[in-house]
Amino acid sequence: MYLPMKNNTEIANLIKSFRYAFRGLKHAINNERNMRIHIVVALLVGFFSFLYGLSPGQYAIIFLCFGFVITSEMFNTAIEALVNLESPTYDNLARIAKDVAAGAVFVSAVAAVIVALFTFDDWKRIGQTFLVIGTTPVYLISFLVIILIGCFFIFGCNGKVKPQNKKTDNYK
């Protein structure tokens, strides 16, 4: 079904909404080490999944888990920012809000690991997949490059941008 845009303002607003979403994603990646860890783990699991030979349904479940964990981390980041805005000094309720948000990320990550345990349940096939990685130069180099770049991305990427607590017209 085709729903035409009424005018250029609607198109501009749609483009702005995507820009804001990407800005939020960029902030989370630049400022949250755990977000970068989740991304690297997702890349490694995706690479392994390709060689392991998952079914389309299994791929869907794995990618839903990636999205669930990354979304949880982004909600955690948003909650931390709001708590810091409202409570710049130590407050026990602020601590509880941050701890609960972090706990939600932990629960989503554990759930993803449990899904992986059920998905990659054939130990012989796991061994064969690692053997293929270890004996096929292009796969081995790809795997090592993901790990090397991933380590730099996680630990060497210092793109932290201290958020400004100023009222701006950025969202207009």
PyMOL CGO cylinders between C-alpha atoms (Angstrom):
from pymol import cmd
from pymol.cgo import CYLINDER

trace = [
    CYLINDER, 0.00, 0.00, 0.00, 1.35, 3.42, -0.95, 0.3, 1, 1, 1, 1, 1, 1,
    CYLINDER, 1.35, 3.42, -0.95, 0.95, 6.28, 1.51, 0.3, 1, 1, 1, 1, 1, 1,
    CYLINDER, 0.95, 6.28, 1.51, 2.15, 9.48, -0.11, 0.3, 1, 1, 1, 1, 1, 1,
    CYLINDER, 2.15, 9.48, -0.11, 3.89, 12.12, 1.97, 0.3, 1, 1, 1, 1, 1, 1,
    CYLINDER, 3.89, 12.12, 1.97, 1.74, 15.24, 2.19, 0.3, 1, 1, 1, 1, 1, 1,
    CYLINDER, 1.74, 15.24, 2.19, 4.58, 17.68, 1.79, 0.3, 1, 1, 1, 1, 1, 1,
    CYLINDER, 4.58, 17.68, 1.79, 8.31, 18.17, 2.06, 0.3, 1, 1, 1, 1, 1, 1,
    CYLINDER, 8.31, 18.17, 2.06, 8.02, 18.91, 5.79, 0.3, 1, 1, 1, 1, 1, 1,
    CYLINDER, 8.02, 18.91, 5.79, 6.95, 15.33, 6.46, 0.3, 1, 1, 1, 1, 1, 1,
    CYLINDER, 6.95, 15.33, 6.46, 9.92, 14.00, 4.51, 0.3, 1, 1, 1, 1, 1, 1,
    CYLINDER, 9.92, 14.00, 4.51, 12.26, 16.36, 6.36, 0.3, 1, 1, 1, 1, 1, 1,
    CYLINDER, 12.26, 16.36, 6.36, 10.81, 15.25, 9.71, 0.3, 1, 1, 1, 1, 1, 1,
    CYLINDER, 10.81, 15.25, 9.71, 11.25, 11.61, 8.76, 0.3, 1, 1, 1, 1, 1, 1,
    CYLINDER, 11.25, 11.61, 8.76, 14.88, 12.22, 7.80, 0.3, 1, 1, 1, 1, 1, 1,
    CYLINDER, 14.88, 12.22, 7.80, 15.45, 14.10, 11.08, 0.3, 1, 1, 1, 1, 1, 1,
    CYLINDER, 15.45, 14.10, 11.08, 14.00, 11.21, 13.09, 0.3, 1, 1, 1, 1, 1, 1,
    CYLINDER, 14.00, 11.21, 13.09, 16.47, 8.81, 11.49, 0.3, 1, 1, 1, 1, 1, 1,
    CYLINDER, 16.47, 8.81, 11.49, 19.29, 11.25, 12.10, 0.3, 1, 1, 1, 1, 1, 1,
    CYLINDER, 19.29, 11.25, 12.10, 18.37, 11.44, 15.81, 0.3, 1, 1, 1, 1, 1, 1,
    CYLINDER, 18.37, 11.44, 15.81, 18.21, 7.65, 16.02, 0.3, 1, 1, 1, 1, 1, 1,
    CYLINDER, 18.21, 7.65, 16.02, 21.66, 7.27, 14.47, 0.3, 1, 1, 1, 1, 1, 1,
    CYLINDER, 21.66, 7.27, 14.47, 22.99, 9.99, 16.75, 0.3, 1, 1, 1, 1, 1, 1,
    CYLINDER, 22.99, 9.99, 16.75, 21.73, 8.01, 19.76, 0.3, 1, 1, 1, 1, 1, 1,
    CYLINDER, 21.73, 8.01, 19.76, 23.31, 4.82, 18.43, 0.3, 1, 1, 1, 1, 1, 1,
    CYLINDER, 23.31, 4.82, 18.43, 26.59, 6.64, 17.81, 0.3, 1, 1, 1, 1, 1, 1,
    CYLINDER, 26.59, 6.64, 17.81, 26.54, 8.06, 21.35, 0.3, 1, 1, 1, 1, 1, 1,
    CYLINDER, 26.54, 8.06, 21.35, 26.01, 4.61, 22.85, 0.3, 1, 1, 1, 1, 1, 1,
    CYLINDER, 26.01, 4.61, 22.85, 28.82, 3.10, 20.77, 0.3, 1, 1, 1, 1, 1, 1,
    CYLINDER, 28.82, 3.10, 20.77, 31.24, 5.95, 21.52, 0.3, 1, 1, 1, 1, 1, 1,
    CYLINDER, 31.24, 5.95, 21.52, 30.54, 6.13, 25.24, 0.3, 1, 1, 1, 1, 1, 1,
    CYLINDER, 30.54, 6.13, 25.24, 29.66, 2.62, 26.39, 0.3, 1, 1, 1, 1, 1, 1,
    CYLINDER, 29.66, 2.62, 26.39, 32.40, -0.01, 26.35, 0.3, 1, 1, 1, 1, 1, 1,
    CYLINDER, 32.40, -0.01, 26.35, 29.83, -2.75, 26.98, 0.3, 1, 1, 1, 1, 1, 1,
    CYLINDER, 29.83, -2.75, 26.98, 27.95, -1.68, 23.86, 0.3, 1, 1, 1, 1, 1, 1,
    CYLINDER, 27.95, -1.68, 23.86, 31.14, -2.15, 21.85, 0.3, 1, 1, 1, 1, 1, 1,
    CYLINDER, 31.14, -2.15, 21.85, 31.65, -5.57, 23.48, 0.3, 1, 1, 1, 1, 1, 1,
    CYLINDER, 31.65, -5.57, 23.48, 28.11, -6.61, 22.48, 0.3, 1, 1, 1, 1, 1, 1,
    CYLINDER, 28.11, -6.61, 22.48, 28.75, -5.51, 18.88, 0.3, 1, 1, 1, 1, 1, 1,
    CYLINDER, 28.75, -5.51, 18.88, 32.03, -7.44, 18.62, 0.3, 1, 1, 1, 1, 1, 1,
    CYLINDER, 32.03, -7.44, 18.62, 30.49, -10.56, 20.17, 0.3, 1, 1, 1, 1, 1, 1,
    CYLINDER, 30.49, -10.56, 20.17, 27.58, -10.28, 17.72, 0.3, 1, 1, 1, 1, 1, 1,
    CYLINDER, 27.58, -10.28, 17.72, 30.03, -10.09, 14.80, 0.3, 1, 1, 1, 1, 1, 1,
    CYLINDER, 30.03, -10.09, 14.80, 31.97, -13.13, 16.06, 0.3, 1, 1, 1, 1, 1, 1,
    CYLINDER, 31.97, -13.13, 16.06, 28.80, -15.15, 16.66, 0.3, 1, 1, 1, 1, 1, 1,
    CYLINDER, 28.80, -15.15, 16.66, 27.48, -14.10, 13.24, 0.3, 1, 1, 1, 1, 1, 1,
    CYLINDER, 27.48, -14.10, 13.24, 30.72, -15.20, 11.58, 0.3, 1, 1, 1, 1, 1, 1,
    CYLINDER, 30.72, -15.20, 11.58, 30.69, -18.52, 13.47, 0.3, 1, 1, 1, 1, 1, 1,
    CYLINDER, 30.69, -18.52, 13.47, 26.97, -19.00, 12.65, 0.3, 1, 1, 1, 1, 1, 1,
    CYLINDER, 26.97, -19.00, 12.65, 27.69, -18.65, 8.94, 0.3, 1, 1, 1, 1, 1, 1,
    CYLINDER, 27.69, -18.65, 8.94, 30.26, -21.44, 9.06, 0.3, 1, 1, 1, 1, 1, 1,
    CYLINDER, 30.26, -21.44, 9.06, 28.24, -23.58, 11.48, 0.3, 1, 1, 1, 1, 1, 1,
    CYLINDER, 28.24, -23.58, 11.48, 25.34, -23.54, 9.01, 0.3, 1, 1, 1, 1, 1, 1,
    CYLINDER, 25.34, -23.54, 9.01, 22.28, -22.42, 10.92, 0.3, 1, 1, 1, 1, 1, 1,
    CYLINDER, 22.28, -22.42, 10.92, 18.78, -22.71, 9.53, 0.3, 1, 1, 1, 1, 1, 1,
    CYLINDER, 18.78, -22.71, 9.53, 16.93, -19.50, 8.60, 0.3, 1, 1, 1, 1, 1, 1,
    CYLINDER, 16.93, -19.50, 8.60, 14.83, -19.80, 11.76, 0.3, 1, 1, 1, 1, 1, 1,
    CYLINDER, 14.83, -19.80, 11.76, 17.94, -20.17, 13.90, 0.3, 1, 1, 1, 1, 1, 1,
    CYLINDER, 17.94, -20.17, 13.90, 19.48, -17.11, 12.23, 0.3, 1, 1, 1, 1, 1, 1,
    CYLINDER, 19.48, -17.11, 12.23, 16.32, -15.16, 13.01, 0.3, 1, 1, 1, 1, 1, 1,
    CYLINDER, 16.32, -15.16, 13.01, 16.47, -16.13, 16.68, 0.3, 1, 1, 1, 1, 1, 1,
    CYLINDER, 16.47, -16.13, 16.68, 20.19, -15.30, 16.94, 0.3, 1, 1, 1, 1, 1, 1,
    CYLINDER, 20.19, -15.30, 16.94, 19.66, -11.89, 15.32, 0.3, 1, 1, 1, 1, 1, 1,
    CYLINDER, 19.66, -11.89, 15.32, 16.69, -11.19, 17.59, 0.3, 1, 1, 1, 1, 1, 1,
    CYLINDER, 16.69, -11.19, 17.59, 19.00, -11.91, 20.52, 0.3, 1, 1, 1, 1, 1, 1,
    CYLINDER, 19.00, -11.91, 20.52, 21.60, -9.47, 19.12, 0.3, 1, 1, 1, 1, 1, 1,
    CYLINDER, 21.60, -9.47, 19.12, 18.90, -6.81, 18.83, 0.3, 1, 1, 1, 1, 1, 1,
    CYLINDER, 18.90, -6.81, 18.83, 17.54, -7.56, 22.31, 0.3, 1, 1, 1, 1, 1, 1,
    CYLINDER, 17.54, -7.56, 22.31, 20.93, -7.22, 24.01, 0.3, 1, 1, 1, 1, 1, 1,
    CYLINDER, 20.93, -7.22, 24.01, 21.93, -4.09, 22.09, 0.3, 1, 1, 1, 1, 1, 1,
    CYLINDER, 21.93, -4.09, 22.09, 18.53, -2.49, 22.70, 0.3, 1, 1, 1, 1, 1, 1,
    CYLINDER, 18.53, -2.49, 22.70, 18.82, -3.29, 26.41, 0.3, 1, 1, 1, 1, 1, 1,
    CYLINDER, 18.82, -3.29, 26.41, 22.23, -1.63, 26.49, 0.3, 1, 1, 1, 1, 1, 1,
    CYLINDER, 22.23, -1.63, 26.49, 20.83, 1.45, 24.78, 0.3, 1, 1, 1, 1, 1, 1,
    CYLINDER, 20.83, 1.45, 24.78, 17.94, 1.68, 27.27, 0.3, 1, 1, 1, 1, 1, 1,
    CYLINDER, 17.94, 1.68, 27.27, 20.51, 1.34, 30.05, 0.3, 1, 1, 1, 1, 1, 1,
    CYLINDER, 20.51, 1.34, 30.05, 22.51, 4.22, 28.56, 0.3, 1, 1, 1, 1, 1, 1,
    CYLINDER, 22.51, 4.22, 28.56, 19.38, 6.37, 28.27, 0.3, 1, 1, 1, 1, 1, 1,
    CYLINDER, 19.38, 6.37, 28.27, 18.36, 5.63, 31.86, 0.3, 1, 1, 1, 1, 1, 1,
    CYLINDER, 18.36, 5.63, 31.86, 21.85, 6.47, 33.11, 0.3, 1, 1, 1, 1, 1, 1,
    CYLINDER, 21.85, 6.47, 33.11, 21.76, 9.79, 31.25, 0.3, 1, 1, 1, 1, 1, 1,
    CYLINDER, 21.76, 9.79, 31.25, 18.35, 10.68, 32.68, 0.3, 1, 1, 1, 1, 1, 1,
    CYLINDER, 18.35, 10.68, 32.68, 19.40, 9.71, 36.20, 0.3, 1, 1, 1, 1, 1, 1,
    CYLINDER, 19.40, 9.71, 36.20, 22.57, 11.81, 35.89, 0.3, 1, 1, 1, 1, 1, 1,
    CYLINDER, 22.57, 11.81, 35.89, 20.50, 14.73, 34.65, 0.3, 1, 1, 1, 1, 1, 1,
    CYLINDER, 20.50, 14.73, 34.65, 18.06, 14.51, 37.54, 0.3, 1, 1, 1, 1, 1, 1,
    CYLINDER, 18.06, 14.51, 37.54, 20.53, 13.53, 40.25, 0.3, 1, 1, 1, 1, 1, 1,
    CYLINDER, 20.53, 13.53, 40.25, 24.05, 14.91, 39.59, 0.3, 1, 1, 1, 1, 1, 1,
    CYLINDER, 24.05, 14.91, 39.59, 25.13, 14.01, 43.14, 0.3, 1, 1, 1, 1, 1, 1,
    CYLINDER, 25.13, 14.01, 43.14, 24.96, 10.58, 44.76, 0.3, 1, 1, 1, 1, 1, 1,
    CYLINDER, 24.96, 10.58, 44.76, 21.47, 9.42, 45.59, 0.3, 1, 1, 1, 1, 1, 1,
    CYLINDER, 21.47, 9.42, 45.59, 20.44, 5.92, 46.66, 0.3, 1, 1, 1, 1, 1, 1,
    CYLINDER, 20.44, 5.92, 46.66, 17.37, 5.91, 44.39, 0.3, 1, 1, 1, 1, 1, 1,
    CYLINDER, 17.37, 5.91, 44.39, 19.55, 6.99, 41.47, 0.3, 1, 1, 1, 1, 1, 1,
    CYLINDER, 19.55, 6.99, 41.47, 21.89, 4.09, 42.24, 0.3, 1, 1, 1, 1, 1, 1,
    CYLINDER, 21.89, 4.09, 42.24, 18.94, 1.68, 42.31, 0.3, 1, 1, 1, 1, 1, 1,
    CYLINDER, 18.94, 1.68, 42.31, 17.67, 2.94, 38.92, 0.3, 1, 1, 1, 1, 1, 1,
    CYLINDER, 17.67, 2.94, 38.92, 21.11, 2.51, 37.38, 0.3, 1, 1, 1, 1, 1, 1,
    CYLINDER, 21.11, 2.51, 37.38, 21.64, -0.91, 38.97, 0.3, 1, 1, 1, 1, 1, 1,
    CYLINDER, 21.64, -0.91, 38.97, 18.26, -2.19, 37.80, 0.3, 1, 1, 1, 1, 1, 1,
    CYLINDER, 18.26, -2.19, 37.80, 18.91, -0.95, 34.25, 0.3, 1, 1, 1, 1, 1, 1,
    CYLINDER, 18.91, -0.95, 34.25, 22.32, -2.66, 34.26, 0.3, 1, 1, 1, 1, 1, 1,
    CYLINDER, 22.32, -2.66, 34.26, 20.68, -5.80, 35.64, 0.3, 1, 1, 1, 1, 1, 1,
    CYLINDER, 20.68, -5.80, 35.64, 18.26, -5.78, 32.71, 0.3, 1, 1, 1, 1, 1, 1,
    CYLINDER, 18.26, -5.78, 32.71, 21.20, -5.78, 30.30, 0.3, 1, 1, 1, 1, 1, 1,
    CYLINDER, 21.20, -5.78, 30.30, 22.73, -8.68, 32.23, 0.3, 1, 1, 1, 1, 1, 1,
    CYLINDER, 22.73, -8.68, 32.23, 19.47, -10.67, 32.04, 0.3, 1, 1, 1, 1, 1, 1,
    CYLINDER, 19.47, -10.67, 32.04, 19.21, -10.08, 28.28, 0.3, 1, 1, 1, 1, 1, 1,
    CYLINDER, 19.21, -10.08, 28.28, 22.85, -11.13, 27.77, 0.3, 1, 1, 1, 1, 1, 1,
    CYLINDER, 22.85, -11.13, 27.77, 22.36, -14.30, 29.83, 0.3, 1, 1, 1, 1, 1, 1,
    CYLINDER, 22.36, -14.30, 29.83, 19.20, -15.09, 27.85, 0.3, 1, 1, 1, 1, 1, 1,
    CYLINDER, 19.20, -15.09, 27.85, 21.19, -14.67, 24.62, 0.3, 1, 1, 1, 1, 1, 1,
    CYLINDER, 21.19, -14.67, 24.62, 23.88, -17.05, 25.90, 0.3, 1, 1, 1, 1, 1, 1,
    CYLINDER, 23.88, -17.05, 25.90, 21.20, -19.62, 26.81, 0.3, 1, 1, 1, 1, 1, 1,
    CYLINDER, 21.20, -19.62, 26.81, 19.71, -19.31, 23.31, 0.3, 1, 1, 1, 1, 1, 1,
    CYLINDER, 19.71, -19.31, 23.31, 23.21, -19.83, 21.88, 0.3, 1, 1, 1, 1, 1, 1,
    CYLINDER, 23.21, -19.83, 21.88, 23.69, -22.96, 24.01, 0.3, 1, 1, 1, 1, 1, 1,
    CYLINDER, 23.69, -22.96, 24.01, 20.48, -24.43, 22.59, 0.3, 1, 1, 1, 1, 1, 1,
    CYLINDER, 20.48, -24.43, 22.59, 21.29, -23.27, 19.05, 0.3, 1, 1, 1, 1, 1, 1,
    CYLINDER, 21.29, -23.27, 19.05, 24.90, -24.49, 18.97, 0.3, 1, 1, 1, 1, 1, 1,
    CYLINDER, 24.90, -24.49, 18.97, 24.19, -27.78, 20.73, 0.3, 1, 1, 1, 1, 1, 1,
    CYLINDER, 24.19, -27.78, 20.73, 26.20, -30.18, 18.55, 0.3, 1, 1, 1, 1, 1, 1,
    CYLINDER, 26.20, -30.18, 18.55, 29.71, -30.34, 20.04, 0.3, 1, 1, 1, 1, 1, 1,
    CYLINDER, 29.71, -30.34, 20.04, 31.07, -32.33, 17.10, 0.3, 1, 1, 1, 1, 1, 1,
    CYLINDER, 31.07, -32.33, 17.10, 29.80, -29.71, 14.67, 0.3, 1, 1, 1, 1, 1, 1,
    CYLINDER, 29.80, -29.71, 14.67, 31.25, -26.92, 16.84, 0.3, 1, 1, 1, 1, 1, 1,
    CYLINDER, 31.25, -26.92, 16.84, 34.63, -28.66, 16.70, 0.3, 1, 1, 1, 1, 1, 1,
    CYLINDER, 34.63, -28.66, 16.70, 34.35, -29.10, 12.94, 0.3, 1, 1, 1, 1, 1, 1,
    CYLINDER, 34.35, -29.10, 12.94, 33.48, -25.42, 12.54, 0.3, 1, 1, 1, 1, 1, 1,
    CYLINDER, 33.48, -25.42, 12.54, 36.54, -24.35, 14.53, 0.3, 1, 1, 1, 1, 1, 1,
    CYLINDER, 36.54, -24.35, 14.53, 38.63, -26.82, 12.49, 0.3, 1, 1, 1, 1, 1, 1,
    CYLINDER, 38.63, -26.82, 12.49, 37.37, -25.19, 9.28, 0.3, 1, 1, 1, 1, 1, 1,
    CYLINDER, 37.37, -25.19, 9.28, 38.25, -21.76, 10.69, 0.3, 1, 1, 1, 1, 1, 1,
    CYLINDER, 38.25, -21.76, 10.69, 41.71, -22.95, 11.73, 0.3, 1, 1, 1, 1, 1, 1,
    CYLINDER, 41.71, -22.95, 11.73, 42.56, -24.70, 8.47, 0.3, 1, 1, 1, 1, 1, 1,
    CYLINDER, 42.56, -24.70, 8.47, 41.06, -22.30, 5.92, 0.3, 1, 1, 1, 1, 1, 1,
    CYLINDER, 41.06, -22.30, 5.92, 43.32, -19.26, 5.55, 0.3, 1, 1, 1, 1, 1, 1,
    CYLINDER, 43.32, -19.26, 5.55, 40.60, -16.83, 4.50, 0.3, 1, 1, 1, 1, 1, 1,
    CYLINDER, 40.60, -16.83, 4.50, 38.39, -17.83, 7.45, 0.3, 1, 1, 1, 1, 1, 1,
    CYLINDER, 38.39, -17.83, 7.45, 41.28, -17.82, 9.91, 0.3, 1, 1, 1, 1, 1, 1,
    CYLINDER, 41.28, -17.82, 9.91, 42.46, -14.39, 8.76, 0.3, 1, 1, 1, 1, 1, 1,
    CYLINDER, 42.46, -14.39, 8.76, 38.89, -13.06, 8.86, 0.3, 1, 1, 1, 1, 1, 1,
    CYLINDER, 38.89, -13.06, 8.86, 38.37, -14.44, 12.37, 0.3, 1, 1, 1, 1, 1, 1,
    CYLINDER, 38.37, -14.44, 12.37, 41.66, -12.98, 13.62, 0.3, 1, 1, 1, 1, 1, 1,
    CYLINDER, 41.66, -12.98, 13.62, 40.96, -9.62, 11.98, 0.3, 1, 1, 1, 1, 1, 1,
    CYLINDER, 40.96, -9.62, 11.98, 37.56, -9.45, 13.68, 0.3, 1, 1, 1, 1, 1, 1,
    CYLINDER, 37.56, -9.45, 13.68, 39.23, -10.22, 17.02, 0.3, 1, 1, 1, 1, 1, 1,
    CYLINDER, 39.23, -10.22, 17.02, 42.08, -7.74, 16.49, 0.3, 1, 1, 1, 1, 1, 1,
    CYLINDER, 42.08, -7.74, 16.49, 39.91, -4.90, 15.24, 0.3, 1, 1, 1, 1, 1, 1,
    CYLINDER, 39.91, -4.90, 15.24, 37.33, -5.84, 17.86, 0.3, 1, 1, 1, 1, 1, 1,
    CYLINDER, 37.33, -5.84, 17.86, 39.88, -5.48, 20.68, 0.3, 1, 1, 1, 1, 1, 1,
    CYLINDER, 39.88, -5.48, 20.68, 40.95, -2.08, 19.36, 0.3, 1, 1, 1, 1, 1, 1,
    CYLINDER, 40.95, -2.08, 19.36, 37.30, -1.09, 18.95, 0.3, 1, 1, 1, 1, 1, 1,
    CYLINDER, 37.30, -1.09, 18.95, 36.46, -2.14, 22.50, 0.3, 1, 1, 1, 1, 1, 1,
    CYLINDER, 36.46, -2.14, 22.50, 39.52, -0.94, 24.39, 0.3, 1, 1, 1, 1, 1, 1,
    CYLINDER, 39.52, -0.94, 24.39, 41.32, 1.51, 22.11, 0.3, 1, 1, 1, 1, 1, 1,
    CYLINDER, 41.32, 1.51, 22.11, 38.32, 3.41, 20.85, 0.3, 1, 1, 1, 1, 1, 1,
    CYLINDER, 38.32, 3.41, 20.85, 38.16, 6.48, 23.03, 0.3, 1, 1, 1, 1, 1, 1,
    CYLINDER, 38.16, 6.48, 23.03, 35.48, 8.43, 21.28, 0.3, 1, 1, 1, 1, 1, 1,
    CYLINDER, 35.48, 8.43, 21.28, 33.82, 9.49, 24.51, 0.3, 1, 1, 1, 1, 1, 1,
    CYLINDER, 33.82, 9.49, 24.51, 31.93, 12.68, 24.17, 0.3, 1, 1, 1, 1, 1, 1,
    CYLINDER, 31.93, 12.68, 24.17, 30.92, 14.20, 27.45, 0.3, 1, 1, 1, 1, 1, 1,
    CYLINDER, 30.92, 14.20, 27.45, 27.27, 15.11, 27.02, 0.3, 1, 1, 1, 1, 1, 1,
    CYLINDER, 27.27, 15.11, 27.02, 26.48, 18.75, 27.49, 0.3, 1, 1, 1, 1, 1, 1,
    CYLINDER, 26.48, 18.75, 27.49, 23.67, 19.63, 29.83, 0.3, 1, 1, 1, 1, 1, 1,
    CYLINDER, 23.67, 19.63, 29.83, 22.54, 22.64, 27.85, 0.3, 1, 1, 1, 1, 1, 1,
    CYLINDER, 22.54, 22.64, 27.85, 19.23, 23.45, 26.36, 0.3, 1, 1, 1, 1, 1, 1,
    CYLINDER, 19.23, 23.45, 26.36, 19.67, 23.56, 22.61, 0.3, 1, 1, 1, 1, 1, 1,
    CYLINDER, 19.67, 23.56, 22.61, 17.58, 23.65, 19.51, 0.3, 1, 1, 1, 1, 1, 1,
    CYLINDER, 17.58, 23.65, 19.51, 18.97, 20.32, 18.30, 0.3, 1, 1, 1, 1, 1, 1,
    CYLINDER, 18.97, 20.32, 18.30, 15.58, 18.64, 18.35, 0.3, 1, 1, 1, 1, 1, 1,
    CYLINDER, 15.58, 18.64, 18.35, 13.66, 21.32, 16.50, 0.3, 1, 1, 1, 1, 1, 1,
]
cmd.load_cgo(trace, "trace")
